[in-house]
Structures are given as C-alpha cells and as structure tokens.
Amino acid sequence: MLRTIRVRLTLWYVVLLALILIVFSGALYFTLARSLYQQVDDTLRVNAEQVAGAVNIAQGQINFQNSEGDSLDAVSIRARGYLVRLVNATGAVADTNAGFAALPVSPNALAAARSGQSSVETLVANGHSYRILTRPVSENGAFYGALQLGQSLDEVTSTLQQLLMLLAIIIPLTLALASMGGFWFARRALAPVDGITRAAQRISAEDLHRRLNLQLPDDEIGRLARTFDAMLARLDDAFRRERQFTADASHELRTPLTAMRGGIDVTLHRPRSATEYRRALEELGGDVDRLTRLTEDLLMLARADAGRLSAQRETLNAASLLRAVADQLRPLAESKNVSLVVRADEALTIWADQDQLLRVLFNLVDNALKYSPSGAAVTLSASRDGARAALGVSDAGAGIPAAQLPHIFERFYRADESHSSRTGGAGLGLAIAHSLVTAQGGTMRVESAVGRGTTLTIKLPLKEPS
C-alpha cells in the first residue's frame, strides 16, 4: 500500500499533523503549568505580606502576637487551607499547622532567608506536593528566622493530569479522523490520475486518436490531463507521418526496383547484341543512381529527425554564394530560356555551413527553373532583415494554391502539377532543404499566389553568436 501516492500523502499528512499536535499540546501543557504555578506563587506572596505584620520578635524569639500564639491573620489564612509556620534562626520550627509538621525545613530556603532573600520551592510529603514560600524575619539587620507559607498543589496537579488525559484522548482521535479524511480527500483528488492511467493503458500505437477529454478545473491535475491529450495529439501526428513516410518511401523505392526487375527480365528473355546489353546496363545504372540519391535523402532526413545533422558553420559572403549558384546553373537556365538575376548586398555576411547551404540553394533554384515559363526570370536575393540575413529565390511560375502552402515542406508531398514546384522526383527536396536550414539555426518560409509566382526565403544568423 505504501507504493500508492494516496497512502503516502495521507501518512505524510498524519505525521505532520501529529508533530503539530504534539508541539501544540506540549506548549499548552507547559504554559498552563507555568501559569498555575505563577498564580500559586503570587497568592502566597500576597498572603505572606498579610501574615508578616503579625510576626512578633520578643527576647530573640519569634511568634505571633495574640495570647493564644496565633494572630487573627494567621488564623484566617490557615482556615483557607494554607500552611503557616515560623522557623527560628537555627532552623527549628517555632510555630506551625498540624499538617505542616511533616514537611522538612529546606536548608536552601533557610540559607536564602539568612541572606535576606525570599524563595519559593516545591516540597513533597506523604505523597502530596506543596508549594512553599520562605520569607526572612529580621529586625535592625539581625536575622531571627523565617516565615513560611505553603499551599497544596493537589488542585494544580489534578488540573494538569486532566489536561494530559484530555490530550491523550483528543490527539489519537484527531489523528484517526484526519487519517480517514486525508485518505478520502487524497483519493478524491487523485481520482483523475487513475482515470488518466486507465485511459493511457487502453491507448496503443494504433489507437492514438483517442483522448482523455476529462472536464477538470485549471489545476495541476487538469493541466496534466490537457498536457497528456496534447502529447497524444503530437504522438498521433508523429505516428501518422511515420506511417505515411514509410509507405511513401516504400513506393519510391519500389518504382525503380520494379523498373530494374522488368529491364533485367526483358534483357534476359532472349539473347541480345552487345549494344542492346550496353543500353540495358545504362538504364539499370540510371535506376541505381536514382535509388542512391533517394537512399541518401532518406538517410539525411533520418539524421535530421535524430538531431544528428552536423553543421560546420563559418562566415560567408552572401553575394558571392548566390553568384556561385547562379553561375553553375546558368547553362540549365539558358537551355530553358530563363534568366538568372542576382540582387544582393555585397557587404552582407552570414553564419552558415557552405556545403549545406549550397545544396539548399541549388535545390530551390533548380525547382524555380523547372517550373518557370520561357522568357521569365528567376531572382536570387540577399538582404538584411533585422539581426538576420534573408536569402530569397523568386520565380514567375504558376504559383501554389494557398491550401497547399502549409504542406509544402512535408516529405513526399506533391501538389497539383499545374501549380506546384514540388512535382516530380521523390518529393524530398524541400523537406531536406528545410531540415538543413533548421539545423543551422535558420528558418524557411514560402510565399506564393496562383498566377503570380513563388518566393522561398531563408533567414540565417548574420554572424557567429557571441
């Protein structure tokens, strides 16, 4: 049972409450005891003041003033249950109540009286406790004895014992009620957690569309439930994309493999000339190259998913980089009757991996050339955008419908061929480009409108972070 949170919470609550009750009870007991003892002492002092005036010193002996050996004050105080006695200078009892005789004279109290000081102490006789006040009796600086007043502490002891018995009953009863109440509240508070646990146990990788949908307040448990639902949504999306990715990758790999298998079967169906065998091998080589590129792209995306895309970043001149890309692709552009235009700030520098960035730019410009009409222009631009550099590739093609723009960087995504620059190939180019840019601390966005062309913009840091 100790493995359950509700039991542990209840135990911690009860232990803490027990400590609080023990400290409070101890403080209450000692405070009350001190108050009762102080009340007894104050009463003894007041009565001692009253009786002290009736003490008579004659011929070096002390007694009370009336002829019967007792003053009216002493009689009245004794009648109220107080013990009153006189002790001479040697410590012998000169006058006492009958019940006072059994109490010994404390040497410490007598020594304090000889030094002119009053004292209060507790004495025990016949199983009873007494509070005794000792006051010196002196005249003209000479010590003649001491006046002692005593009061039984039976009432004080009884009151304190009753308090202890009451606390001994109340504390366990309170802890028992607190245990039951704490367990009930803990169970009620953690009931949603049990619901989350049971729901999580029912959800599998094939059933990630299910949600908890618990109507809970905006507290820790409610936020946990909503966070769990959000996590399920992310997992559902991740699994869906993984399944789609696996299906698309299988399809892309199967197409060239099927073509290769068909080419081999046709070639081996009957004997052929050396030229025909050479042509068949060249076609197989093209399919192998396609498989190699697709495999490399898939491996790069896998490394990106695992966060293992390393970037060797350095300071690069943006204008020089764009001109290098334009110079290398210019023959392809001229073959399509498309012009390449570079518009870049000559002083602009960026902090990026040159090889990875060149791959991204080649991919974007190649796409732009592929779907630009004859006579159009593809523009490569570089400018400062706040604390970052913005590299853009713009074309005047058919553009991409707004509904397809959110999916443009998804793997294997292909839009309508009449509009999309993602048509053709395996559909991994922009996904890889986006991963490479993200790995370098940059961002990538697309802006497009049907009939007005497309602009892809890369934003990268201007320099190495300090």
ABEGO torsion letter per residue (X at the ends): XAABAAAAAAAAAAAAAAAAAAAAAAAAAAAAAAAAAAAAAAAAAAAAAAAAAABBBBGGBBBBABAAGBBAAAAAAAAAGBBBBBBBAAGBBABBBAAAAABBBBAAAAAAAAAGBBBBBBBBBGGBBBBBBBBBBBBGGBBAEBBBBBBBAAAAAAAAAAAAAAAAAAAAAAAAAAAAAAAAAAAAAAAAAAAAAAAAAABBAAAAABBAGBBBBBBAAAAAAAAAAAAAAAAAAAAAAAAAAAAAAAAAAAAAAAAAAAAAAAAAABBBBAAAAAAAAAAAAAAAAAAAAAAAAAAAAAAAAAGABBBBBBBBBAAAAAAAAAAAAAAAAAAAGBBBBBBBBAABBBBBBAAAAAAAAAAAAAAAAAABBBGBBBBBBBBBBEABBBBBBBBABAEBBAAAAAAAABBGBBBBAAABAABEEAGAAAAAAAAAAAAAGBBBBBBBBBGAEBBBBBBBBABBBX
